[in-house]
Amino acid sequence: MKRVLLATAMAAMTVLSPVAAFADSSQHLVDSATLSLEDMMGGTEGTQAQDFLRKARAVVVCPNVFRAGFIIGGEGGGCVMLARDASGGWSDPAFYNMGSGSFGFQAGVQSAEVMMIIMTQGGLNALLNSQFKFGADAGLTVATLGAGVNGSMSTALNADIISFSKSEGLYGGVSLQGSVFSSDTGADANYYGTAYDARQIVVDMQGANPGASPLRETLTRFGA
């Protein structure tokens, strides 16, 4: 019921504008990220994630990372990043894309919700680059939370980034290894009406769009 009410509230806040498709698709991604956050914070793994979120420097939510393959496979989806200021408040979102490619004997389709909890300034700085490849930076530690996947609570305690996913489909899990995380400057510009870069939005907190209020409020509720 709570999720239905949240979806209704977000729909009511969406303002139609002449900047049609791009702005609407960006708002849809923000709304989807809010619903994914609600969904992923339930259950045992969600409780663990909340513990880390309370200490997080920033967070990335990818509400629909889609992976499909038959001999040749691919993975990708849109993401939003928000960072926390000194008083504990959350920034408005910066937009990113995450994608990878793979070869092998694969057959299946999977859609996953992925959240990355960024625990250190080094982890945030790495993801703020215009393009970052997971596994290429030997000095960065990425741990995974969740039953049946790599990583553990003890490993996550010292990680720069903690990955947490909820998925359905024929693949066994979502691995960030080899994935490329790249800034979507076009989506940023359309959502805010100004050509801000990701650092200006999430660190300097220059971007503001009332459509992101439900997402920021949900993060405050789970990560207070």
Residue pairs with C-beta under 8 A, 6 or more apart in sequence:
2 38
3 35
3 38
3 39
6 34
6 35
6 38
6 214
6 218
7 31
7 35
9 214
10 31
10 34
10 211
10 214
11 31
13 210
13 211
13 213
13 214
14 24
14 27
14 31
14 211
15 210
15 211
16 24
17 23
19 190
22 186
22 187
22 190
23 190
23 191
25 187
26 95
26 187
26 190
26 191
27 191
27 211
29 63
29 78
29 80
29 95
29 187
30 80
30 93
30 191
30 211
30 212
30 215
31 211
31 214
31 215
32 63
32 64
33 61
33 62
33 63
33 79
33 80
33 93
33 215
34 214
34 215
34 218
35 63
36 61
36 62
36 63
36 64
36 113
36 115
37 61
37 115
37 215
37 218
37 219
37 222
38 218
39 113
39 166
40 46
40 49
40 113
40 115
40 164
40 166
41 49
41 50
41 222
44 147
45 145
45 146
45 147
45 164
45 166
48 145
48 153
48 164
49 115
49 117
49 145
49 162
49 164
50 222
50 223
52 117
52 119
52 145
52 156
52 162
53 59
53 117
53 219
53 222
53 223
54 223
54 224
55 119
56 84
56 117
56 118
56 119
56 223
57 83
57 84
57 118
57 119
57 120
57 121
57 123
57 124
58 81
58 82
58 83
58 84
58 118
58 123
58 124
58 127
58 202
59 81
59 82
59 83
59 115
59 116
59 117
59 118
59 219
59 223
60 79
60 80
60 81
60 96
60 114
60 115
60 116
60 118
60 127
60 181
61 79
61 80
61 113
61 114
61 115
61 215
62 77
62 78
62 79
62 98
62 113
62 114
62 115
62 116
63 77
63 78
63 113
64 77
64 78
64 111
64 112
64 113
65 75
65 76
65 77
65 98
65 111
65 112
65 113
65 114
65 165
65 174
66 75
66 76
66 77
66 109
66 110
66 111
66 112
67 73
67 74
67 75
67 108
67 109
67 110
67 111
67 112
67 169
67 171
67 174
68 74
68 108
68 109
68 110
69 102
69 104
69 106
69 107
69 108
70 106
70 107
71 103
71 104
71 105
71 106
72 101
72 102
72 103
72 106
73 101
73 102
73 103
73 104
73 106
74 99
74 100
74 101
74 102
75 98
75 99
75 100
75 101
75 102
75 174
75 179
76 97
76 98
76 99
76 100
77 97
77 98
77 99
77 114
78 95
78 96
78 97
78 98
78 184
78 187
79 95
79 96
79 97
79 98
79 114
79 181
80 93
80 94
80 95
80 96
80 215
81 93
81 94
81 95
81 96
81 127
81 198
81 202
82 90
82 91
82 92
82 93
82 94
82 202
82 215
82 216
82 219
83 90
83 91
83 118
83 124
83 202
83 203
84 90
84 91
84 223
85 91
85 205
88 220
88 224
89 216
89 220
90 216
90 219
90 220
91 201
91 202
91 203
91 205
91 207
91 216
92 192
92 201
92 202
92 205
92 207
92 208
92 209
92 212
92 216
93 191
93 201
93 202
93 212
93 215
94 183
94 188
94 196
94 198
94 201
94 202
94 207
95 183
95 184
95 187
95 188
95 191
96 127
96 181
96 182
96 183
96 184
96 198
97 181
97 182
97 184
98 114
98 179
98 180
98 181
98 182
99 179
99 180
99 182
100 178
100 179
100 180
102 178
107 170
108 169
108 170
108 171
109 169
109 170
110 167
110 168
110 169
110 170
110 171
110 174
111 167
111 168
111 169
112 165
112 166
112 167
112 168
112 169
112 174
113 165
113 166
113 167
114 163
114 164
114 165
114 174
114 176
115 163
115 164
115 165
116 127
116 161
116 162
116 163
116 164
116 176
117 161
117 162
117 163
117 164
118 124
118 127
118 160
118 161
119 159
119 160
119 161
119 162
120 160
122 139
122 140
122 160
123 140
123 160
123 161
124 203
126 132
126 137
126 140
126 160
127 161
127 181
128 198
128 199
128 202
128 203
129 183
130 182
130 183
131 180
131 181
131 182
131 183
132 180
132 181
132 182
133 178
133 179
133 180
133 181
134 142
134 176
134 177
134 178
134 179
134 180
134 181
135 176
135 177
135 178
140 160
140 161
141 158
141 159
141 160
141 161
142 159
142 160
142 161
142 162
142 163
142 176
143 151
143 152
143 155
143 156
143 159
143 161
143 162
143 163
144 150
144 151
144 162
144 163
144 164
144 165
144 176
145 151
145 153
145 156
145 162
145 163
145 164
146 164
146 165
146 166
146 173
148 172
148 173
149 165
149 173
150 175
151 162
151 163
156 162
163 174
163 176
165 173
165 174
167 173
167 174
183 197
183 198
185 195
185 197
188 195
188 196
188 197
188 198
188 201
188 207
189 195
189 196
191 207
191 209
191 211
192 201
192 207
192 208
192 209
194 206
194 207
196 206
196 207
200 206
200 207
201 207
